[in-house]
Amino acid sequence: MPRLNYKQSGQGENLVLIHGLFGSMDNLNMVARTLAKTHLVTSIDVRNHGNSFHQNSMSYGELAQDVIVTLDHLAITKTALLGHSMGGKIAMQIALEYNERVHKLIVADIAPVQYPAHHLTIIEGLKSIDLTLIKNRKDADIQLAKYVDDAGIRQFLLRNLTANEQGSLRFKCALNYISDCYEQIMKGYQGTQTYCGKTLFIKGGNSDYIKAEHREIISQLFPNSSAKIISGTGHWLHAEKSVAFNKIVSDFLAR
């Protein structure tokens, strides 16, 4: 099986970082940089993202297996896991299905539940960008603005653009595969396992990804879980208040 693109920094106990949808390992750089002072941090690109391989299937079972194959390659038998958004769902899947491999689990702003489709305009907007007409990200931004109002979100999405050898722009992420697999990505946990290791859910105070009604399923699957809320942050809590986020993560890992 192919392994994921990864990079490592620091030394100490293992910590694996898993980014969210349309992201790449670079999204969690602020976390990696801080945590590398105390841990050997492995940052990965999920399949169809960053510089990892492309494949037209994205069930959480497969996404978890990709990480396990990569851990085997690195001879990492047990690690702490931190995942944001879709990466949080992958981290939960790994903890539930391969619990002997996970020392501690940190889930940033996502629950193990089915979510309604809410990226369809983004996917449509990205697909609508005419790569033959753009010379730089600014040109792409003008086209994407018709679909996505928020300049910060557009900036994040357009980090997927990269120049090929001829100098023309292309998407690093496998946009068509992500679109085809979108229904799989929205799914909740489908299995029957539980993970009894120490687990921390970190919620953005202004985000509605983790709701009060998710508490029951969370405590059922993760009986040894606790939660922290970072007030004044949305879904991108690790970027919006990185100092607070990193302190919460460091304290939890040190306990």
Buried (B, 14 or more C-beta within 10 A) or exposed (E): EEBBBBBBBBEEBBBBBBBBBBBBBBBBBBBBBBBBEBBBBBBBBBBBBBEBBBBEEBBBEBBBBBBBBBBEEBEBEEBBBBBBBBBBBBBBBBBBBBBEBBBBBBBBBBBBBEBEEEBEEBBEBBEEBEEEEBEEBEBBBEBBEEBBEEEEBBEBBBBBBEEEEEEEBEBBBBBBBBBBBBEBBBBBBEEEEEBEBBBBBBBBEBBEBBEEEBBEBBEEBBEBBEEBBBEEBBBBBBBBBBEBBBEBBBEBBEE
